[in-house]
Amino acid sequence: MKNLSRLLFAMLLVLGYSNVNAQDENNPWQITIGANAVDFYPTGENAPLGDTFDEYFNVGDHWNILPSLSTISVSKYLGDGFSFGVAGSLNKIDKWGDASVDDLSYYGVDGTIKYSLGNLLNSNTFEPYLGAGGGYTWVDEVGAGTVNGTLGVNVWFNENIGLTLQSAYKHAFEDYLNTHFQHTAGISIKFGGTDTDGDGIYDKDDACPDVAGLEAFNGCPDTDGDGIEDSKDSCPNEAGLAEFNGCPDADGDGVADKDDNCPTVAGLKALAGCPDADGDGVADGDDNCVNTAGPAANKGCPWPDTDGDGVLDKDDNCVDVKGTVANNGCPEVSAEVQKQLNEYAKTILFDTGKSTIKKQSAEVLSDIIKILKEYPTSKFTVEGHTDSVGSEKLNQRLSDSRANSVKEYLIENGIDAFRLSALGYGESKPIDSNKTRKGRANNRRVEINLAK
């Protein structure tokens, strides 16, 4: 019962140690369960049985092996290759060197600081280690402290499970407990790493510990699977290209869909991905003349020249009337037209001594109006003239009245007022002699001249 209590104490000590420190490394805990062999050959420094490592592998003659699970150890990784572990073991001794003894009970509790050589070998599979420590060992009813040196190796089958082989040299502080070897073989399990998002990458190495991700991106996700992690992907939910920060370019025009106003039709970067069939710089969607080049100001259509005078409508002051470039698309009054106007004007008849136009002049005035309408931007002066009969003052007044009378008539019949002015010259500008009847008739006249 006493020996059983010792074993129970050792096991509780081991299991209690596993909760001492917080977990702060990937799989920082290691538990090993297996069997141990105790070798009391030789039994001391000056023992007659030989040197310390004589017959080290003489399993049949010297090793005491209990055919059951007989050892358990728990260790915690400390950092920089170092770990600290506690082990508990039991055995039955019937070989003491070359001598036989009655079945003696064996119990041990040992603490060991280990240093892994795995990093030096750059291996995740084969991990030799060295250890030093101490413990307490009981053989039957006798117990003593020991100082221990350890050499071992972990062979990992995967990230968590492996085989551990270890040999410890245990030097007793008391003469009544012989120095001896204890060899251990067992299955080891590493555990304790935290993987909050369950993506197989432990939190301490996971740049996105709360979101399942990929090892290639340190645990961060790539939702659309385009090889660009979401944090660097401008379109995380649509597979795209690296050159567009993870955004697609469906039409292959070099403009990412998110910036492409025409994402299904290949176009030009300058037009936000839209096509320009006629190459006029106006996107087809905004171009009223898709296949004919034209300026943007006219929605991609060429400016018309309705009257065909060589002056575009946008610059043509007389869109529907053929004119000259020099006169902004409007017709210019020629000398011939001017002559014809005045021939018509001279035939306008007034009541004697008055400015009232006689009805029979309506036809000639109609001809004058037609001519004026052919030159919609030209301005004219209606001039009144008299002969020298009567006073000069009276003649001046009469010429003014007649000029204004003709002007008003023209305005009333469709000629813009801003195009006309009226001026009376009285008897000051005769074109013939006032000494003859014919000459005076010629001097009584109205002229319509192009304004200067």
C-alpha positions in Angstrom: 0.0 0.0 0.0 2.9 2.3 0.8 4.5 1.7 -2.6 1.1 2.3 -4.3 0.8 5.6 -2.5 4.2 6.6 -3.7 3.2 5.9 -7.3 -0.1 7.8 -6.9 1.9 10.8 -5.5 4.2 10.7 -8.5 1.3 10.6 -11.0 -0.5 13.4 -9.3 2.6 15.5 -9.3 3.0 14.9 -13.0 -0.6 15.7 -13.9 -0.6 18.7 -11.7 2.4 20.2 -13.4 0.5 20.2 -16.7 -1.6 23.1 -15.6 1.1 25.3 -14.1 1.7 27.6 -17.0 -0.4 29.3 -19.6 0.0 28.0 -23.2 2.0 30.4 -25.3 3.6 28.3 -28.1 2.3 26.0 -30.8 1.7 22.6 -29.1 3.8 23.6 -26.0 2.9 20.5 -24.1 4.2 17.0 -24.6 3.0 13.9 -22.8 4.8 10.6 -23.2 3.4 7.2 -22.1 5.4 4.1 -22.4 7.7 1.5 -20.7 11.0 1.8 -18.9 14.0 -0.5 -18.2 16.2 -0.2 -15.2 19.9 -1.3 -15.4 22.0 -1.5 -12.2 25.1 -2.7 -14.0 27.6 -1.4 -12.9 26.5 -0.5 -9.4 29.0 2.2 -8.7 32.0 4.2 -9.7 34.6 1.6 -8.4 32.4 -1.4 -8.8 34.2 -4.6 -9.8 31.6 -5.3 -12.4 33.2 -3.1 -15.0 33.2 0.4 -16.5 30.1 2.5 -16.5 29.1 1.7 -20.1 30.3 -2.0 -20.1 27.5 -4.2 -21.4 25.3 -1.1 -21.9 23.1 -3.0 -24.4 23.0 -6.3 -22.5 19.3 -6.4 -22.3 18.8 -10.1 -21.3 21.2 -10.1 -18.4 20.9 -6.6 -16.9 17.7 -4.8 -17.9 14.7 -4.9 -15.6 11.6 -4.5 -17.7 8.0 -4.4 -16.4 5.8 -5.8 -19.2 3.2 -3.0 -19.0 2.8 0.8 -19.3 5.2 1.9 -16.6 6.2 5.5 -17.2 4.5 8.8 -17.9 6.0 12.2 -18.5 4.8 15.7 -19.1 6.9 18.5 -20.4 6.4 22.2 -21.3 8.2 24.1 -24.0 9.9 27.2 -22.5 11.4 28.7 -25.6 14.7 28.8 -27.5 14.8 25.0 -27.7 14.4 24.5 -23.9 11.7 22.6 -22.2 11.1 21.3 -18.7 9.4 18.0 -17.8 8.4 15.8 -15.0 8.3 12.0 -15.2 6.9 9.3 -13.0 7.9 5.6 -13.4 7.6 2.2 -11.7 9.3 -1.1 -12.2 10.1 -4.5 -10.6 13.7 -5.3 -9.9 14.9 -8.9 -10.2 18.4 -8.2 -11.7 21.0 -6.2 -9.8 23.9 -6.2 -12.1 24.9 -9.8 -12.5 23.1 -10.8 -9.3 19.5 -11.9 -8.9 17.3 -10.4 -6.2 13.8 -11.0 -5.0 11.2 -8.9 -6.7 11.9 -5.3 -5.5 9.6 -2.4 -6.2 11.0 0.6 -8.1 9.5 4.1 -8.1 10.9 7.3 -9.5 9.9 10.9 -9.9 12.3 13.0 -11.9 12.4 16.6 -13.3 14.5 17.4 -16.3 15.5 20.4 -18.3 15.9 19.4 -22.0 17.5 21.2 -24.9 16.4 20.2 -28.4 18.9 19.8 -31.2 16.2 19.7 -33.8 16.7 23.3 -34.8 20.4 22.7 -35.3 19.6 19.9 -37.6 16.8 21.9 -39.3 14.5 18.9 -39.0 10.9 18.7 -37.9 11.0 14.9 -37.9 14.2 13.8 -36.1 14.7 15.7 -32.9 17.6 14.6 -30.6 17.9 16.2 -27.2 20.1 16.5 -24.1 18.8 16.8 -20.6 19.9 17.4 -17.0 18.0 17.3 -13.8 17.3 15.4 -10.7 14.7 13.4 -8.8 14.0 10.9 -6.1 14.0 7.1 -6.5 12.7 4.4 -4.2 13.9 0.8 -4.4 11.6 -1.3 -2.2 11.6 0.7 1.1 14.8 2.7 0.5 14.8 6.1 -1.2 17.4 8.6 -2.2 17.8 11.7 -4.4 19.6 11.5 -7.7 21.2 13.8 -10.2 20.4 12.8 -13.8 21.9 13.2 -17.2 19.7 12.4 -20.2 20.2 11.6 -23.9 17.1 11.0 -26.1 15.4 11.5 -29.4 11.9 12.2 -30.6 10.9 10.8 -34.0 7.7 12.7 -35.1 5.3 10.9 -37.3 3.3 14.1 -37.8 2.9 17.5 -36.1 1.5 15.9 -32.9 2.4 12.2 -32.5 5.8 10.6 -32.3 8.1 8.0 -30.8 10.4 8.9 -27.9 13.5 6.9 -26.9 15.5 8.1 -23.9 18.4 6.9 -21.7 19.1 8.6 -18.3 22.1 8.1 -16.1 20.9 8.5 -12.5 23.6 9.1 -9.9 22.4 8.6 -6.3 23.4 11.0 -3.4 23.3 8.1 -0.9 25.5 5.0 -0.8 22.6 2.7 -0.1 21.1 3.5 -3.5 23.3 2.4 -6.4 23.9 4.6 -9.5 22.0 3.1 -12.5 20.6 3.7 -15.9 16.9 4.1 -16.7 15.9 3.6 -20.4 12.5 4.7 -21.7 10.5 4.1 -24.8 7.1 5.6 -25.4 4.5 7.3 -27.6 4.6 11.1 -27.3 1.7 13.5 -28.0 2.2 17.2 -28.5 -0.8 19.4 -27.7 -1.9 22.8 -26.4 -1.8 25.0 -29.4 -4.7 27.4 -30.0 -6.4 27.6 -33.4 -9.5 29.8 -32.9 -10.6 29.7 -36.5 -9.9 26.1 -37.1 -7.8 26.6 -40.2 -4.9 24.5 -39.1 -2.7 27.5 -38.3 -2.1 28.3 -34.6 -3.1 31.7 -33.4 0.4 32.8 -32.6 1.3 32.3 -36.3 -2.1 33.3 -37.7 -2.3 36.9 -39.0 -6.1 36.4 -39.1 -6.8 34.3 -36.0 -10.6 34.8 -36.0 -11.1 34.0 -39.7 -10.3 30.7 -41.4 -7.6 31.2 -44.0 -4.7 29.7 -45.9 -1.2 28.8 -44.8 0.2 30.6 -47.8 -1.3 33.9 -46.4 -0.4 33.2 -42.7 -3.9 32.2 -41.9 -5.7 35.0 -43.8 -8.5 34.2 -46.2 -8.7 34.4 -50.0 -12.5 34.3 -50.4 -12.6 34.3 -54.2 -9.6 31.9 -54.6 -7.7 34.2 -56.9 -4.4 33.9 -55.1 -4.7 37.3 -53.5 -5.5 37.5 -49.8 -8.7 39.5 -49.0 -6.8 42.3 -47.1 -4.9 43.1 -50.3 -7.8 42.3 -52.7 -9.8 45.2 -54.0 -12.5 42.7 -55.1 -12.4 40.0 -52.4 -15.6 38.3 -53.6 -14.7 38.1 -57.3 -11.8 36.2 -58.7 -9.5 38.6 -60.5 -5.9 39.4 -61.6 -2.9 40.5 -59.5 -2.3 43.5 -61.8 -5.8 44.8 -60.8 -5.4 44.0 -57.1 -7.6 41.0 -57.4 -10.3 42.6 -59.5 -11.6 40.9 -62.8 -11.3 42.3 -66.3 -14.1 40.4 -68.1 -13.6 42.0 -71.5 -9.8 41.9 -71.3 -9.3 45.5 -72.3 -6.9 46.3 -69.5 -9.5 48.2 -67.4 -10.7 46.4 -64.2 -14.5 45.8 -64.2 -15.0 48.0 -61.2 -13.6 50.9 -63.1 -15.0 49.9 -66.5 -18.1 51.7 -67.7 -18.5 49.0 -70.4 -17.3 45.8 -68.6 -18.6 43.3 -71.2 -17.2 45.1 -74.2 -13.5 45.7 -74.8 -12.7 49.4 -75.0 -10.1 52.1 -74.3 -8.6 53.1 -71.0 -9.0 56.8 -71.9 -12.8 56.2 -72.2 -13.1 54.2 -69.0 -13.1 50.9 -70.9 -15.8 51.8 -73.5 -15.3 51.4 -77.2 -15.0 54.1 -79.8 -15.7 52.6 -83.2 -15.1 55.8 -85.3 -12.0 56.9 -83.2 -13.3 60.4 -82.6 -12.7 60.3 -78.9 -16.4 59.9 -78.0 -17.5 56.6 -76.4 -19.9 54.7 -78.6 -22.6 54.9 -75.9 -22.4 58.7 -76.0 -21.9 58.9 -79.7 -24.9 59.8 -81.9 -22.9 58.9 -85.0 -21.1 55.7 -83.9 -19.5 55.0 -87.3 -18.7 58.6 -88.4 -16.1 60.7 -86.6 -17.3 63.9 -85.1 -16.5 66.3 -82.2 -17.6 65.7 -78.6 -19.4 69.1 -78.6 -21.8 67.7 -81.2 -22.1 64.2 -79.5 -19.7 62.6 -81.8 -21.4 63.7 -85.0 -19.8 65.9 -87.7 -21.1 69.5 -87.8 -23.7 69.9 -90.6 -23.6 72.5 -93.3 -27.3 72.7 -94.2 -27.0 75.2 -96.9 -23.8 73.8 -98.4 -21.9 77.0 -98.4 -18.8 75.7 -96.8 -19.6 77.3 -93.4 -20.6 74.8 -90.7 -24.0 75.4 -89.1 -22.4 76.1 -85.8 -20.6 79.0 -87.3 -23.2 79.9 -89.9 -25.3 83.0 -89.2 -27.5 82.0 -92.1 -27.9 78.3 -91.7 -30.6 77.9 -94.4 -29.2 80.4 -96.8 -26.0 79.9 -98.8 -23.5 82.6 -98.1 -19.8 83.3 -98.0 -17.2 82.4 -95.5 -16.2 86.0 -95.2 -19.7 86.9 -94.2 -20.1 84.1 -91.6 -22.2 82.0 -94.0 -24.5 84.7 -95.0 -24.9 86.0 -98.5 -23.3 89.3 -99.4 -25.2 92.1 -101.2 -23.6 92.5 -104.6 -23.5 95.7 -106.6 -26.0 94.2 -108.9 -28.4 93.5 -106.1 -27.9 96.9 -104.7 -28.6 98.4 -108.1 -31.8 96.3 -108.4 -33.0 97.4 -105.0 -32.7 101.1 -105.9 -34.4 100.6 -109.2 -37.3 99.1 -107.3 -37.2 101.8 -104.6 -37.2 104.6 -107.1 -40.6 103.4 -108.3 -42.3 103.8 -104.9 -45.0 106.4 -105.3 -46.3 108.8 -102.7 -49.3 111.1 -102.5 -48.3 114.6 -103.7 -46.6 116.5 -101.0 -47.1 113.7 -98.5 -45.4 110.6 -97.1 -48.3 108.3 -97.7 -47.4 105.4 -100.0 -49.7 104.8 -102.9 -51.4 101.5 -103.1 -50.0 100.7 -106.6 -46.5 100.6 -105.0 -47.4 97.4 -103.0 -46.0 95.1 -105.8 -42.7 96.8 -106.0 -42.4 96.9 -102.2 -43.1 93.1 -102.2 -40.1 92.6 -104.6 -37.9 94.7 -102.3 -39.0 92.6 -99.3 -38.1 89.4 -101.1 -34.6 90.7 -101.8 -34.0 91.9 -98.2 -35.0 88.5 -96.9 -32.4 86.9 -99.0 -29.8 88.7 -96.9 -31.0 88.2 -93.3 -28.0 89.6 -91.6 -27.4 92.6 -93.8 -28.5 96.0 -92.6 -29.9 98.8 -94.9 -30.6 102.5 -94.8 -33.8 103.8 -96.3 -32.9 107.2 -97.7 -35.5 109.9 -98.8 -34.7 112.6 -101.4 -36.6 115.5 -102.9 -36.2 118.1 -105.7 -35.5 121.7 -105.0 -39.1 123.0 -105.4 -40.3 124.5 -102.2 -38.3 125.5 -99.1 -35.3 123.5 -98.1 -36.8 123.0 -94.6 -40.0 121.6 -96.0 -38.1 119.3 -98.4 -36.0 118.0 -95.5 -39.0 117.2 -93.4 -40.8 115.5 -96.4 -37.7 113.3 -97.2 -37.5 112.2 -93.5 -41.2 111.3 -93.5 -41.0 109.4 -96.7 -37.9 107.4 -95.6 -39.6 106.5 -92.3 -42.8 105.6 -94.1 -41.0 103.1 -96.3 -39.0 101.7 -93.3 -42.3 101.1 -91.3 -43.9 99.4 -94.2 -40.9 97.0 -94.5 -41.0 96.3 -90.8 -44.7 95.6 -90.9 -44.1 93.1 -93.6 -41.5 91.0 -92.0 -38.2 92.8 -92.0 -36.5 93.0 -88.6 -36.4 96.5 -87.3 -32.8 96.2 -86.2 -31.8 95.8 -89.8 -33.3 99.1 -91.0 -32.6 102.8 -90.4 -34.2 105.8 -92.1 -32.6 109.0 -93.2 -33.9 112.0 -95.1 -31.5 114.1 -97.2 -34.0 116.7 -98.6 -32.8 118.3 -101.7 -29.1 118.0 -100.8 -28.2 115.0 -103.0 -29.7 115.5 -106.5 -28.8 113.0 -109.1 -30.2 115.1 -112.0 -30.9 118.8 -112.8 -33.7 120.4 -111.0 -34.2 122.8 -114.0 -36.2 120.3 -116.0 -39.3 118.3 -115.2 -37.5 115.1 -115.9 -34.6 116.0 -113.8 -36.8 117.0 -110.8 -38.7 113.7 -111.2 -35.4 111.8 -110.9 -34.4 113.7 -107.8 -37.7 112.9 -106.1 -36.8 109.3 -105.0 -36.3 106.7 -102.3 -33.1 104.7 -102.1 -32.4 101.5 -100.1 -28.6 101.2 -99.6 -26.5 98.7 -97.7 -25.6 100.2 -94.4 -21.9 101.0 -93.9 
